[in-house]
Amino acid sequence: MHYISTMEPMKPVFNYTLDNSKLTLEQREFYEKNGFLVVKELVDAKFLDNCKQRFVDLCDKKVPWGSLTMMKDVSLMKKGAVGENLFYKVQDFVYDDVLFEYCRHPTILDYVECFTGPNIMAIHTMLINKPPDSGSLTSRHPLHQDLHYFPFRPANRIVCSWTAMEDITPENGCLIVLPGSHTGELLQHDYPQWENGVNKMYHGVRGYDDHPIVELSMKKGDTVFFHPIFIHGSGPNQTQGFRKAISTHYSCAEMKFIDIRGTSQENIAKEVVEVAKRRGLELNFQDFWKFRSRLVRGQQPVKWFSSL
């Protein structure tokens, strides 16, 4: 005698993505296992060209900086570089009308919602202009976890969107990643002991330099989404051109601040507050993150970014 089971098959349990119709089962399984997901040709080339021109105009001071943070490369400063050849990064472009459109890009947000839910905050914004390496290897970015910089949780409702503004390869300094590292914990971060120094706030984890890595070559418009505990960095730019990418970290709007006193994040908190002071901003670490965050989809709770 054979019995017909009426039990429905068990649905897979996902910790890092939410139920949605955007991601395929295969994409959710890949992110669950690896902590990152590349979506090919997600962002239009013309849109990225407009962002590139805005960056150049900012470097040339053709438009006001306002509340943007323009960051200079340590090796290029010594060589007297100017304009686009001096600045390796612009941050906090939630306050720039042109670059903020990347944060609000509907195609990107449709994917972001799969990780954060419907109420989405842009919490950290960067356009990275990786310069040709001067021979000192200062164009490298040490292996790190982005959660090191964020004093709020839950980590699983934070995701980074990182888009190649041109073809990115191991030669011009593509991302290097450790698949599966998102299932670990937040590690101690410090400045790496590199002979020729490192750019400001380029903290890294120790003990992973000899760990097997994956190099993420990407075409212009390709976008990688990754978890904030995911260990990643980038190699030196060994070409003669600058390598550009644009990114935003997003979170659900229901984030809660944590007390980072006595934790591995205390060192970065002190450094960030000092940088804010030099910009004329008297803000503590929590208020600094409120300042650089902006709602991009859904609704903002009355007590957004409250404390746990």
Helices and strands as residue ranges (DSSP letters): H 25-34, E 36-39, H 45-59, E 69-72, H 74-78, G 83-85, E 87-91, G 93-95, H 100-103, H 106-116, E 120-130, E 141-144, G 146-149, E 152-153, G 155-157, E 158-164, E 175-177, G 181-183, E 189-190, E 204-205, E 214-216, E 223-226, E 232-234, E 243-252, E 256-257, H 266-278, H 285-291, E 294-297, E 306-307
